[in-house]
Amino acid sequence: MDSFHGASRGCGGYTSGMRVSGSRPRLLAGRVSRARCRIATGVRASLEERENTGNSASTSTSMVDGDGSNHDGGRGDVGGAAEGGSAGQSRRSSSQSTYVSTPRKGVRSGFIKPDSELKGLLERISDGNDYGEDDDQVMRAMINRLVEEGHNEFDLLSVSTEEKKPLLTAPVRGFPVYVMLPLDTVWLVESPVAEEGASGVPGHTSMPNGTNHHLKSVLMRENGIDVGLEMLRASGVEGVMVDVWWGIAEHQGPKKYDFAAYRKLFEKIMSKGLKVQAVMSFHAAGGNVGDTCTIPLPAWVYDAAELDPDIFYTDAGGYRNPEYISLGCDEVPCLFGRTPVEAYTDFITAFVDEFYDLMGHNITEITVGLGPAGELRYPSYPEGDGRWRFPGVGQFQCFDKYMLKSLQDAAKAIGRPEWGHGGPHDAGHYNSREWETGFFRNDGGSYLSEYGKFFLNWYSNELIQHADRILGHAREVLSQPGRPRDITNVQEASDGGSLYVFEPAAKLSIKLAGVHWWFKSRAHAAELTAGYYNTRERDGYIPIMKMLAENDVGVSFTCVEMRDCEHPREGLCSPEGLLSQVLAAAARYNVSVAGENALQRYDGNAFDKIAESTFGQSAMAGRMDRLTFLRMGDMMVDNWDAFAAFIKRLSQPPDHWKQQRRFSHLQYNYYMIHRGRGQRQMPSRTGSETSNDHS
């Protein structure tokens, strides 16, 4: 979801960095609040300061009742203002290290519509008049009546030139659409516990009054979620995408999993006949465009970071980004005896074990988060803390000790140890333009030098190997004996028998970021800093698709709603060109592609572009297998009619729309012929007749 187009962005305020100073981290200064810096870097916050920020125990517990309903209308925002405490703030007690994600009053969440308003909209949806099977009889009744009066049937059903204009709709089969649920659908809240000695135990925190509180995951706004899911079902979507947050499901401590709220959520989804794409979200939320709340990594990960700050990505200025663990320590036992890859694998294993009964027929896909915002990339454009603004080129993220060690080893292996001391010195800063740098400039940029090619190859290959390692383990988990499987092929054996070919019932996928700014330049600077070695001279998506094909993994790609002409010229943006290139690379290796909109838009231009991207008249028509729409919430409710019409457009085949148009035209003709007469009634779907006396 991290694609930008130069529109206004309000994701500032979430701290995603700290500066290295000796052996201890130094807090960022400036517009980011000191309290939020402590959240991100793991620096201890006193109970007195926590009370001053308005995040006392009474605040956090009073906002959630027994069924998880939110009564104060908001949990977390990533706006620039930090007054009144941080959104979804992580807190540490004076006796031990514990981070708590709790609601905050006065902050708008992405889904706070009153239940009564949602139910009213659902009733209107249920009473809608979209074309259905019963309408064939209604059409025939109207035609017969008008023919009896001397009208020509051909004229009655003919449409105007404008109506004959082709409407881009789904091909013969419907196009599956999934809708993302709100980020904070599942949340952590504090609840008092009676046991003594809870303080000091991971997952517990001592409150100011001395009472011990235990963290538990809850399903927020159950009634609202129920109605929202029913609305989605009625609209015709295939299913929903759900973030399964590492920071929520493993909050109690290493290998202590809490999937109770997700079990309740999945059962609700299943009861509506919808499918689930489960995202293993190994990143923190709050620092990216569209984030409406702050969800940190597990508390014990920040504890590990205090012991070894280099487990987080670091830029040339020494700022660390705690949104995702650096791939440089993938195989380093830095998480209290486990490597990050082992921690991710254990989490996926626990999830599959917990939801074994839903795999395949309900949970149809598992998306593995591989970087910031869940995307396979480096955190090269951290907008959340103000370091980056569109359309800056970003910065390389290779200055933690583990990445530097890998770079040094690669440089020594080719006999150029002097190339292993760090990234390019002339690549500018986060907000540089290409022509302001020596590395990215079009006329002889050093990215074309031997050193530049060496560095970019290493930098991008590290990212691909990171994905390959984790996906390989994830596929092993899904392929273990006894796991649910589907038959994909039946072959005849040499002895006359049959040979059955199986594959895991739930598919695997990843997300790629739509880094479309500077795409029209020669160097593609923003893609290079993000880890995609894609230039005018080199296709950087081919090796990624090759790796995905080898692991039998699909890909979700953003910015399918964007047009080149919608972006400022200075950014040399081309979301359309980027999408075409990614689709072509995926087609080369037969990798399944899902489209995803980067921004919430409900205008006709965006819907037309999505339709064109998914099954339009271009050379890439039909290359996408499904669409993921961002996201269920208040904005979607406010634009429900437009959204529902668009979903029908995607999910219904052309014959449906042809008949729908004929039906609407016939209704209009019938009304015009009998207008003002009062002696004729329009047939209804129930067999009765409706008054047509419009004087």
C-alpha positions as CSV (number, residue, x, y, z in Angstrom):
1,M,0.0,0.0,0.0
2,D,3.0,2.2,0.0
3,S,2.8,4.0,-3.4
4,F,2.8,7.7,-3.5
5,H,1.6,10.2,-6.0
6,G,2.3,13.6,-4.5
7,A,-1.1,14.1,-2.9
8,S,-1.3,15.3,0.7
9,R,-0.1,12.8,3.2
10,G,-0.8,12.9,6.9
11,C,1.2,10.0,8.3
12,G,3.7,12.0,10.2
13,G,4.2,11.6,13.9
14,Y,5.2,7.9,14.2
15,T,8.8,7.6,15.1
16,S,10.7,5.2,13.0
17,G,14.3,5.9,13.8
18,M,17.0,6.5,16.4
19,R,20.5,7.7,15.9
20,V,23.5,5.7,17.0
21,S,25.8,7.4,19.5
22,G,28.3,5.1,21.1
23,S,26.8,2.0,22.5
24,R,23.4,3.5,23.3
25,P,20.7,5.0,20.9
26,R,20.2,8.7,20.9
27,L,16.7,10.1,20.6
28,L,15.6,11.9,17.5
29,A,14.8,15.6,18.1
30,G,12.5,17.9,16.1
31,R,8.8,17.5,15.4
32,V,8.5,13.9,16.6
33,S,7.5,13.8,20.2
34,R,10.0,12.5,22.7
35,A,7.4,10.0,24.0
36,R,7.0,8.5,20.6
37,C,10.8,8.2,20.2
38,R,10.8,6.1,23.3
39,I,8.2,3.9,21.8
40,A,10.2,3.2,18.7
41,T,13.6,2.8,20.2
42,G,12.8,0.9,23.3
43,V,14.0,3.7,25.7
44,R,12.4,3.4,29.1
45,A,9.4,5.7,29.7
46,S,8.4,6.4,33.3
47,L,4.9,5.8,34.7
48,E,4.6,9.5,35.5
49,E,5.1,10.5,31.9
50,R,2.7,7.8,30.7
51,E,0.0,9.3,32.9
52,N,0.8,12.7,31.6
53,T,0.2,11.5,28.0
54,G,-3.3,10.4,28.8
55,N,-2.7,6.7,28.5
56,S,-3.5,5.6,32.0
57,A,-5.0,2.2,32.8
58,S,-8.4,3.6,33.2
59,T,-8.3,5.2,29.8
60,S,-7.2,2.0,28.1
61,T,-9.7,-0.3,29.8
62,S,-12.7,1.9,29.8
63,M,-12.8,2.2,26.0
64,V,-13.5,-1.5,25.4
65,D,-16.4,-3.4,26.8
66,G,-16.8,-7.1,27.2
67,D,-17.4,-7.8,23.5
68,G,-14.6,-5.5,22.3
69,S,-16.8,-2.7,21.2
70,N,-15.2,0.7,21.0
71,H,-17.2,3.5,22.6
72,D,-14.9,6.4,22.2
73,G,-14.6,6.2,18.4
74,G,-10.9,5.9,17.8
75,R,-7.8,3.9,18.3
76,G,-4.7,5.5,17.1
77,D,-3.8,8.0,14.4
78,V,-0.6,8.8,12.7
79,G,-1.2,12.5,12.3
80,G,1.6,14.9,13.0
81,A,0.2,16.1,16.4
82,A,1.6,14.3,19.4
83,E,-0.4,16.0,22.1
84,G,-2.3,13.9,24.5
85,G,0.0,10.9,24.1
86,S,0.9,8.6,21.3
87,A,-1.6,6.5,19.2
88,G,-1.7,2.9,20.2
89,Q,1.2,3.8,22.5
90,S,3.7,1.1,23.6
91,R,4.7,1.5,27.2
92,R,7.3,0.2,29.6
93,S,6.8,-0.3,33.3
94,S,9.5,0.7,35.8
95,S,10.2,-2.9,36.7
96,Q,10.4,-4.6,33.3
97,S,10.1,-4.2,29.6
98,T,6.6,-4.4,28.2
99,Y,5.0,-2.6,25.3
100,V,1.2,-2.1,25.4
101,S,-0.9,-1.2,22.4
102,T,-4.0,0.5,23.7
103,P,-6.7,2.8,22.4
104,R,-6.6,6.5,22.9
105,K,-9.5,8.9,23.3
106,G,-10.1,11.7,20.7
107,V,-8.2,10.0,17.9
108,R,-10.0,8.9,14.7
109,S,-9.8,5.3,13.7
110,G,-10.5,4.1,10.2
111,F,-13.8,2.4,11.1
112,I,-16.0,4.3,13.6
113,K,-19.4,4.5,11.8
114,P,-22.3,3.9,14.3
115,D,-23.8,0.5,14.1
116,S,-27.2,2.0,13.4
117,E,-25.9,3.8,10.3
118,L,-24.3,0.6,9.1
119,K,-27.4,-1.5,9.6
120,G,-29.5,1.1,7.8
121,L,-27.2,0.9,4.8
122,L,-27.3,-2.9,4.9
123,E,-31.1,-2.8,4.8
124,R,-31.0,-0.5,1.8
125,I,-28.5,-2.8,0.1
126,S,-30.8,-5.8,0.7
127,D,-33.7,-4.0,-0.9
128,G,-31.7,-3.0,-4.0
129,N,-32.9,-3.4,-7.5
130,D,-29.9,-4.8,-9.3
131,Y,-30.8,-7.2,-12.1
132,G,-31.4,-10.8,-10.9
133,E,-32.9,-14.1,-12.1
134,D,-36.5,-13.0,-11.3
135,D,-36.2,-10.0,-13.6
136,D,-36.4,-12.2,-16.7
137,Q,-40.1,-12.7,-16.0
138,V,-40.6,-9.1,-15.3
139,M,-39.0,-8.1,-18.6
140,R,-41.1,-10.5,-20.6
141,A,-44.3,-9.3,-18.9
142,M,-43.5,-5.7,-19.8
143,I,-42.6,-6.6,-23.4
144,N,-45.8,-8.5,-23.9
145,R,-47.9,-5.7,-22.5
146,L,-46.3,-3.1,-24.7
147,V,-46.4,-5.3,-27.8
148,E,-50.2,-5.8,-27.2
149,E,-50.4,-2.0,-27.4
150,G,-48.8,-1.9,-30.8
151,H,-45.2,-1.2,-29.9
152,N,-42.3,-2.9,-31.6
153,E,-40.2,-5.2,-29.4
154,F,-37.0,-4.3,-31.2
155,D,-37.5,-0.6,-30.6
156,L,-38.3,-1.2,-27.0
157,L,-35.0,-3.0,-26.4
158,S,-32.8,-0.9,-28.6
159,V,-30.3,1.4,-26.8
160,S,-28.8,4.7,-27.7
161,T,-25.4,5.3,-29.1
162,E,-24.1,6.4,-25.8
163,E,-25.5,3.3,-24.1
164,K,-23.8,1.1,-26.7
165,K,-20.5,2.4,-25.5
166,P,-18.6,-0.6,-24.2
167,L,-18.3,-0.8,-20.5
168,L,-15.1,-2.5,-19.3
169,T,-16.4,-5.4,-17.2
170,A,-15.2,-8.8,-16.1
171,P,-14.4,-11.5,-18.7
172,V,-16.5,-14.7,-19.1
173,R,-15.9,-15.6,-15.4
174,G,-16.2,-13.2,-12.6
175,F,-13.1,-11.5,-11.3
176,P,-12.4,-12.4,-7.6
177,V,-12.1,-9.4,-5.3
178,Y,-10.8,-9.3,-1.7
179,V,-11.3,-6.4,0.6
180,M,-8.8,-5.5,3.4
181,L,-10.2,-5.3,6.8
182,P,-9.2,-2.3,9.1
183,L,-5.7,-2.5,10.5
184,D,-7.0,-2.5,14.1
185,T,-9.7,-5.2,13.7
186,V,-7.8,-7.1,16.3
187,W,-6.3,-5.2,19.2
188,L,-4.5,-5.6,22.5
189,V,-6.2,-4.4,25.7
190,E,-5.3,-4.6,29.4
191,S,-7.4,-6.5,31.8
192,P,-6.8,-6.9,35.5
193,V,-5.5,-10.3,36.8
194,A,-6.0,-11.7,40.3
195,E,-2.8,-13.7,40.4
196,E,0.1,-12.3,42.5
197,G,3.5,-12.1,41.0
198,A,2.4,-11.3,37.6
199,S,4.7,-8.3,37.4
200,G,7.9,-9.3,35.7
201,V,6.2,-11.9,33.5
202,P,6.2,-11.1,29.7
203,G,2.7,-10.0,28.8
204,H,2.0,-8.3,32.2
205,T,2.6,-4.7,33.4
206,S,2.4,-3.0,36.8
207,M,-0.1,-0.2,36.7
208,P,0.3,3.0,38.8
209,N,-2.1,1.8,41.5
210,G,-0.1,-1.4,41.9
211,T,-2.7,-3.6,40.2
212,N,-1.3,-6.2,37.8
213,H,-2.8,-6.1,34.3
214,H,-2.7,-8.8,31.6
215,L,-2.7,-8.1,27.9
216,K,-5.1,-10.0,25.8
217,S,-6.2,-9.7,22.1
218,V,-9.8,-8.8,21.4
219,L,-11.9,-8.4,18.3
220,M,-12.9,-4.7,18.2
221,R,-16.3,-3.5,17.2
222,E,-17.8,-6.9,16.8
223,N,-21.2,-5.6,15.8
224,G,-19.7,-3.2,13.2
225,I,-17.6,-6.0,11.8
226,D,-20.6,-8.2,11.5
227,V,-22.5,-5.7,9.5
228,G,-19.5,-4.8,7.4
229,L,-18.9,-8.4,6.5
230,E,-22.6,-8.8,5.6
231,M,-22.3,-5.7,3.3
232,L,-19.3,-7.2,1.6
233,R,-21.0,-10.5,1.1
234,A,-24.0,-8.7,-0.4
235,S,-21.8,-6.8,-2.7
236,G,-20.3,-10.0,-4.2
237,V,-16.7,-9.9,-3.0
238,E,-14.8,-13.2,-2.8
239,G,-13.3,-12.6,0.6
240,V,-11.3,-10.4,2.9
241,M,-7.6,-9.8,3.7
242,V,-6.7,-9.9,7.4
243,D,-3.5,-8.7,9.0
244,V,-2.3,-11.2,11.6
245,W,0.0,-9.0,13.6
246,W,3.2,-10.4,15.0
247,G,3.1,-7.7,17.7
248,I,-0.4,-8.8,18.8
249,A,-0.4,-12.6,18.4
250,E,3.0,-13.2,20.0
251,H,2.8,-10.3,22.5
252,Q,3.2,-12.5,25.6
253,G,6.7,-13.6,24.9
254,P,8.7,-15.8,22.5
255,K,6.7,-18.7,21.2
256,K,3.7,-17.7,23.3
257,Y,0.9,-17.3,20.8
258,D,-2.6,-15.7,21.2
259,F,-4.8,-16.3,18.2
260,A,-8.1,-16.3,20.2
261,A,-9.4,-13.0,18.7
262,Y,-8.4,-14.1,15.2
263,R,-10.3,-17.4,15.7
264,K,-13.4,-15.4,16.5
265,L,-12.9,-13.2,13.5
266,F,-12.3,-16.0,11.1
267,E,-15.5,-17.8,12.3
268,K,-17.5,-14.6,11.6
269,I,-16.0,-14.4,8.1
270,M,-16.7,-18.0,7.5
271,S,-20.3,-17.6,8.5
272,K,-20.8,-15.1,5.8
273,G,-19.4,-17.4,3.1
274,L,-16.3,-15.3,2.6
275,K,-12.7,-16.5,2.1
276,V,-9.6,-15.3,4.0
277,Q,-6.2,-14.1,2.8
278,A,-4.2,-14.1,6.0
279,V,-1.2,-11.7,6.1
280,M,1.7,-12.7,8.4
281,S,2.5,-9.1,9.4
282,F,6.0,-9.2,10.8
283,H,6.3,-5.4,10.6
284,A,5.1,-2.6,12.8
285,A,2.2,-0.4,11.7
286,G,2.0,3.4,12.0
287,G,4.6,4.8,9.8
288,N,3.2,4.3,6.3
289,V,0.7,6.1,4.2
290,G,-2.9,5.0,5.0
291,D,-2.0,3.6,8.5
292,T,-4.7,4.6,11.0
293,C,-3.1,3.2,14.1
294,T,0.2,2.2,15.7
295,I,1.0,-1.5,16.2
296,P,4.5,-2.1,17.4
297,L,6.6,-5.3,17.1
298,P,6.4,-7.7,20.0
299,A,7.8,-6.1,23.2
300,W,10.5,-8.8,23.5
301,V,11.9,-7.8,20.0
302,Y,12.5,-4.3,21.3
303,D,14.1,-5.8,24.4
304,A,16.5,-7.7,22.1
305,A,17.1,-4.4,20.2
306,E,18.3,-2.7,23.4
307,L,20.9,-5.4,23.7
308,D,21.8,-5.2,20.1
309,P,20.5,-2.1,18.3
310,D,22.0,-3.3,15.0
311,I,19.1,-5.7,14.5
312,F,17.2,-2.8,12.9
313,Y,17.9,-1.3,9.4
314,T,20.2,1.7,9.6
315,D,20.9,4.5,7.1
316,A,24.1,6.4,6.4
317,G,23.3,9.0,9.0
318,G,23.0,6.3,11.7
319,Y,19.3,6.4,12.1
320,R,17.7,3.0,12.9
321,N,14.2,2.0,11.7
322,P,12.3,-0.3,14.1
323,E,9.5,-1.1,11.6
324,Y,11.1,-4.4,10.5
325,I,14.1,-6.4,11.6
326,S,17.1,-6.1,9.2
327,L,17.6,-8.9,6.8
328,G,21.3,-8.8,7.6
329,C,20.6,-10.8,10.8
330,D,18.2,-13.3,9.3
331,E,20.4,-16.2,10.5
332,V,21.8,-14.6,13.6
333,P,20.3,-15.8,16.9
334,C,19.6,-12.3,18.1
335,L,16.1,-12.9,19.4
336,F,16.9,-14.6,22.7
337,G,18.4,-17.7,21.1
338,R,16.3,-17.7,17.9
339,T,17.1,-16.2,14.5
340,P,14.5,-13.9,12.9
341,V,13.9,-16.6,10.2
342,E,13.3,-19.2,12.9
343,A,10.9,-16.8,14.7
344,Y,9.0,-16.1,11.5
345,T,8.8,-19.9,10.7
346,D,7.7,-20.7,14.2
347,F,4.9,-18.1,13.9
348,I,3.7,-19.4,10.6
349,T,3.8,-23.0,12.0
350,A,1.7,-22.0,15.0
351,F,-0.8,-20.2,12.8
352,V,-1.2,-23.2,10.5
353,D,-1.5,-25.5,13.5
354,E,-4.2,-23.3,15.1
355,F,-6.2,-22.9,12.0
356,Y,-5.7,-26.4,10.5
357,D,-9.4,-26.9,10.1
358,L,-9.8,-23.8,8.0
359,M,-6.9,-24.2,5.6
360,G,-7.8,-24.4,2.0
361,H,-11.6,-24.0,2.0
362,N,-11.7,-20.9,4.2
363,I,-8.1,-19.6,4.5
364,T,-7.1,-19.8,0.9
365,E,-3.9,-17.8,0.9
366,I,-1.1,-16.9,3.3
367,T,0.8,-13.7,2.5
368,V,4.2,-13.6,4.1
369,G,5.4,-10.1,5.2
370,L,9.0,-9.5,4.1
371,G,9.6,-5.9,5.0
372,P,8.2,-2.5,5.8
373,A,4.4,-2.4,5.3
374,G,4.6,-6.1,4.7
375,E,6.4,-5.5,1.3
376,L,9.6,-7.1,0.0
377,R,11.7,-3.9,0.1
378,Y,14.1,-1.9,2.3
379,P,12.7,1.0,4.4
380,S,14.2,3.5,2.0
381,Y,11.4,6.1,2.1
382,P,10.3,6.5,5.8
383,E,7.6,9.1,5.5
384,G,6.2,8.5,8.9
385,D,8.9,10.3,10.9
386,G,9.4,13.1,8.4
387,R,12.7,12.1,7.0
388,W,11.4,11.4,3.5
389,R,8.9,13.3,1.3
390,F,7.7,12.5,-2.2
391,P,9.4,12.4,-4.7
392,G,12.7,12.0,-2.9
393,V,15.1,9.3,-4.1
394,G,15.3,7.8,-0.6
395,Q,18.4,6.3,1.0
396,F,20.2,3.0,1.0
397,Q,19.6,1.0,4.2
398,C,22.8,-1.1,4.6
399,F,24.7,0.4,7.6
400,D,23.8,-1.9,10.5
401,K,26.8,-4.1,11.4
402,Y,25.2,-7.2,9.9
403,M,24.6,-5.7,6.5
404,L,28.1,-4.1,6.5
405,K,29.6,-7.5,7.3
406,S,27.8,-9.1,4.3
407,L,29.0,-6.2,2.1
408,Q,32.6,-6.6,3.3
409,D,32.5,-10.3,2.6
410,A,31.1,-9.7,-0.9
411,A,33.8,-7.1,-1.7
412,K,36.6,-9.3,-0.5
413,A,35.3,-12.2,-2.5
414,I,35.9,-10.2,-5.8
415,G,39.2,-8.8,-4.6
416,R,37.9,-5.3,-4.0
417,P,37.9,-4.9,-0.2
418,E,37.8,-1.1,-0.4
419,W,34.2,-1.4,-1.8
420,G,33.0,-3.0,1.5
421,H,33.1,0.0,3.8
422,G,29.5,1.2,3.1
423,G,27.1,2.4,0.5
424,P,27.7,5.0,-2.2
425,H,28.9,8.3,-0.9
426,D,27.3,10.4,-3.7
427,A,23.7,9.0,-3.5
428,G,22.3,12.2,-1.9
429,H,19.8,12.2,1.0
430,Y,16.2,11.1,1.4
431,N,14.7,14.1,-0.4
432,S,17.3,14.6,-3.1
433,R,16.3,14.7,-6.8
434,E,18.1,12.4,-9.2
435,W,20.0,15.3,-10.9
436,E,21.3,16.5,-7.5
437,T,23.3,13.3,-7.0
438,G,26.4,11.9,-8.6
439,F,25.2,8.4,-8.3
440,F,21.8,8.6,-9.9
441,R,22.2,11.3,-12.5
442,N,21.3,10.4,-16.1
443,D,24.6,11.6,-17.7
444,G,27.3,9.3,-16.4
445,G,25.9,8.5,-13.0
446,S,28.2,6.3,-10.9
447,Y,25.4,3.7,-10.7
448,L,26.7,2.6,-14.1
449,S,30.3,2.2,-12.8
450,E,31.8,-1.1,-11.9
451,Y,31.5,-0.2,-8.2
452,G,27.9,0.9,-8.8
453,K,27.0,-2.4,-10.5
454,F,28.7,-4.4,-7.7
455,F,26.9,-2.6,-5.0
456,L,23.4,-2.7,-6.6
457,N,23.8,-6.4,-7.4
458,W,24.7,-7.1,-3.8
459,Y,22.0,-4.9,-2.3
460,S,19.2,-6.3,-4.5
461,N,20.4,-9.9,-4.1
462,E,20.4,-9.7,-0.4
463,L,16.7,-8.8,-0.6
464,I,15.9,-11.7,-2.9
465,Q,17.8,-14.1,-0.7
466,H,15.9,-12.9,2.3
467,A,12.6,-13.7,0.6
468,D,13.9,-17.0,-0.6
469,R,14.9,-18.1,2.9
470,I,11.7,-17.3,4.5
471,L,9.4,-18.5,1.7
472,G,11.3,-21.8,1.6
473,H,10.6,-22.4,5.3
474,A,7.0,-21.3,4.9
475,R,6.4,-23.7,2.1
476,E,8.0,-26.5,4.1
477,V,5.5,-25.7,6.9
478,L,2.5,-26.0,4.5
479,S,3.9,-29.1,2.9
480,Q,4.4,-31.1,6.1
481,P,2.8,-34.5,6.3
482,G,-0.8,-34.3,7.4
483,R,-1.3,-30.7,6.2
484,P,-4.4,-30.0,4.0
485,R,-3.6,-30.5,0.3
486,D,-5.3,-30.2,-3.0
487,I,-5.0,-32.5,-6.0
488,T,-3.5,-30.4,-8.9
489,N,-3.0,-33.1,-11.5
490,V,-3.6,-36.7,-12.2
491,Q,-1.1,-38.6,-14.4
492,E,-1.2,-42.1,-15.8
493,A,1.6,-44.2,-14.4
494,S,3.6,-46.7,-16.5
495,D,1.9,-49.7,-14.7
496,G,-1.5,-48.4,-15.7
497,G,-2.3,-46.8,-12.4
498,S,-2.8,-43.2,-11.6
499,L,-0.3,-40.7,-10.2
500,Y,-1.8,-37.9,-8.1
501,V,0.0,-34.6,-7.8
502,F,-0.7,-32.6,-4.6
503,E,0.1,-29.0,-3.4
504,P,-0.7,-27.2,-0.2
505,A,-4.3,-26.2,0.1
506,A,-3.5,-22.7,1.1
507,K,-1.3,-20.7,-1.4
508,L,1.6,-18.5,-0.6
509,S,2.1,-15.0,-1.7
510,I,4.2,-11.8,-1.0
511,K,3.7,-8.1,-1.6
512,L,5.8,-5.9,-3.9
513,A,5.8,-2.1,-3.5
514,G,4.8,0.1,-6.4
515,V,7.8,2.5,-6.3
516,H,6.8,4.4,-9.4
517,W,8.5,7.7,-8.9
518,W,11.6,8.3,-11.1
519,F,10.5,5.3,-13.2
520,K,10.8,7.5,-16.4
521,S,14.4,8.3,-15.6
522,R,17.4,6.3,-16.6
523,A,18.5,5.2,-13.1
524,H,15.1,4.6,-11.4
525,A,16.6,6.0,-8.2
526,A,13.7,5.3,-5.8
527,E,13.5,1.6,-6.9
528,L,17.3,1.2,-6.4
529,T,17.2,2.5,-2.8
530,A,14.2,0.3,-2.1
531,G,16.1,-2.8,-3.3
532,Y,14.8,-3.3,-6.8
533,Y,17.8,-3.2,-9.2
534,N,15.6,-1.9,-12.1
535,T,17.1,0.6,-14.5
536,R,16.6,1.5,-18.2
537,E,19.4,-1.0,-18.9
538,R,18.3,-3.8,-16.6
539,D,15.0,-5.5,-15.7
540,G,15.1,-5.8,-11.9
541,Y,11.8,-7.7,-11.6
542,I,12.9,-10.8,-13.6
543,P,15.1,-12.2,-10.8
544,I,12.4,-11.6,-8.2
545,M,9.8,-13.4,-10.3
546,K,12.2,-16.3,-11.0
547,M,12.7,-16.7,-7.2
548,L,8.9,-16.7,-6.7
549,A,8.3,-19.2,-9.4
550,E,10.9,-21.6,-7.8
551,N,9.0,-21.3,-4.5
552,D,5.5,-21.5,-6.2
553,V,4.6,-18.2,-4.7
554,G,2.2,-15.5,-6.0
555,V,2.7,-11.7,-5.8
556,S,0.4,-8.8,-4.9
557,F,1.4,-5.5,-6.6
558,T,0.1,-2.0,-5.7
559,C,-0.8,1.1,-7.7
560,V,-3.3,-0.5,-10.1
561,E,-5.6,2.5,-9.8
562,M,-3.0,5.1,-10.8
563,R,-2.4,6.9,-14.1
564,D,0.8,8.6,-15.2
565,C,-1.0,11.9,-15.9
566,E,-2.1,12.2,-12.3
567,H,1.4,12.8,-10.9
568,P,3.6,15.8,-10.9
569,R,6.2,16.0,-13.7
570,E,9.1,16.5,-11.4
571,G,8.8,13.0,-10.0
572,L,9.1,11.4,-13.5
573,C,6.4,8.9,-12.3
574,S,5.0,6.1,-14.3
575,P,2.7,3.7,-12.3
576,E,1.3,2.4,-15.6
577,G,4.7,1.6,-17.0
578,L,5.8,0.0,-13.8
579,L,2.7,-2.2,-13.7
580,S,3.2,-3.3,-17.3
581,Q,6.8,-4.3,-16.6
582,V,5.9,-6.2,-13.4
583,L,3.1,-8.1,-15.2
584,A,5.4,-9.0,-18.1
585,A,8.0,-10.3,-15.7
586,A,5.4,-12.3,-13.8
587,A,4.0,-13.7,-17.1
588,R,7.4,-14.9,-18.1
589,Y,7.6,-17.2,-15.1
590,N,3.9,-17.9,-14.8
591,V,3.7,-16.2,-11.4
592,S,0.1,-15.4,-10.2
593,V,-0.5,-11.6,-9.8
594,A,-3.0,-9.9,-7.6
595,G,-3.6,-6.2,-8.1
596,E,-4.0,-3.8,-5.2
597,N,-4.9,-0.1,-5.0
598,A,-2.3,2.0,-3.2
599,L,-4.7,4.7,-2.1
600,Q,-8.4,4.7,-1.2
601,R,-10.2,6.2,-4.2
602,Y,-13.8,5.9,-5.3
603,D,-13.9,8.1,-8.3
604,G,-14.8,6.8,-11.8
605,N,-11.3,7.4,-13.1
606,A,-9.7,5.2,-10.5
607,F,-12.3,2.4,-11.0
608,D,-11.9,2.6,-14.8
609,K,-8.1,2.3,-14.4
610,I,-8.4,-0.7,-12.0
611,A,-10.7,-2.4,-14.5
612,E,-8.3,-1.6,-17.3
613,S,-5.4,-2.9,-15.2
614,T,-7.2,-6.2,-14.3
615,F,-8.8,-7.2,-17.6
616,G,-8.6,-4.3,-20.0
617,Q,-7.8,-4.1,-23.7
618,S,-4.0,-3.8,-23.3
619,A,-1.4,-6.4,-24.1
620,M,-1.4,-7.4,-20.4
621,A,-5.2,-8.1,-20.3
622,G,-6.0,-11.1,-18.2
623,R,-2.6,-11.3,-16.5
624,M,-4.1,-10.5,-13.1
625,D,-5.9,-13.3,-11.1
626,R,-7.6,-11.2,-8.5
627,L,-7.9,-7.8,-6.9
628,T,-7.4,-6.7,-3.3
629,F,-9.2,-3.5,-2.4
630,L,-7.9,-1.1,0.2
631,R,-9.9,-1.1,2.7
632,M,-13.1,-1.6,4.7
633,G,-13.8,1.5,6.8
634,D,-15.7,4.7,7.0
635,M,-14.5,6.0,3.6
636,M,-15.8,2.9,2.0
637,V,-19.2,3.2,3.8
638,D,-19.5,6.8,2.7
639,N,-18.9,5.8,-0.9
640,W,-20.8,2.5,-0.8
641,D,-22.9,2.9,-3.9
642,A,-19.9,3.6,-6.1
643,F,-18.0,0.8,-4.5
644,A,-20.8,-1.8,-4.7
645,A,-21.4,-0.9,-8.4
646,F,-17.7,-1.4,-9.1
647,I,-17.6,-4.7,-7.4
648,K,-20.6,-5.9,-9.5
649,R,-18.7,-4.7,-12.5
650,L,-15.8,-6.9,-11.6
651,S,-17.5,-9.9,-10.3
652,Q,-20.3,-10.3,-12.9
653,P,-19.6,-11.5,-16.5
654,P,-20.5,-9.4,-19.5
655,D,-23.8,-11.2,-20.1
656,H,-25.0,-9.9,-16.8
657,W,-24.3,-6.3,-17.7
658,K,-25.8,-6.6,-21.2
659,Q,-29.0,-7.9,-19.6
660,Q,-28.9,-5.3,-16.9
661,R,-28.6,-2.6,-19.5
662,R,-31.5,-4.0,-21.5
663,F,-33.7,-4.3,-18.3
664,S,-33.0,-0.7,-17.3
665,H,-33.7,0.6,-20.8
666,L,-37.0,-1.3,-21.0
667,Q,-38.0,0.1,-17.6
668,Y,-37.4,3.6,-18.9
669,N,-39.4,3.0,-22.1
670,Y,-42.3,1.5,-20.1
671,Y,-42.3,4.5,-17.8
672,M,-42.2,7.0,-20.7
673,I,-45.0,5.3,-22.7
674,H,-47.4,5.1,-19.7
675,R,-46.4,8.3,-18.0
676,G,-49.4,10.2,-16.9
677,R,-52.0,7.6,-18.0
678,G,-52.5,6.1,-14.6
679,Q,-54.2,3.0,-16.2
680,R,-51.1,0.8,-16.4
681,Q,-49.0,-0.7,-13.7
682,M,-45.3,-1.7,-13.9
683,P,-44.8,-5.4,-13.0
684,S,-42.7,-6.0,-9.9
685,R,-40.3,-8.8,-9.0
686,T,-42.8,-10.2,-6.6
687,G,-45.5,-10.6,-9.2
688,S,-47.5,-7.7,-8.0
689,E,-47.8,-4.4,-9.9
690,T,-46.4,-1.0,-9.0
691,S,-48.1,2.2,-9.7
692,N,-46.8,4.0,-12.7
693,D,-49.0,7.1,-12.4
694,H,-46.5,9.9,-12.5
695,S,-48.2,13.1,-13.3
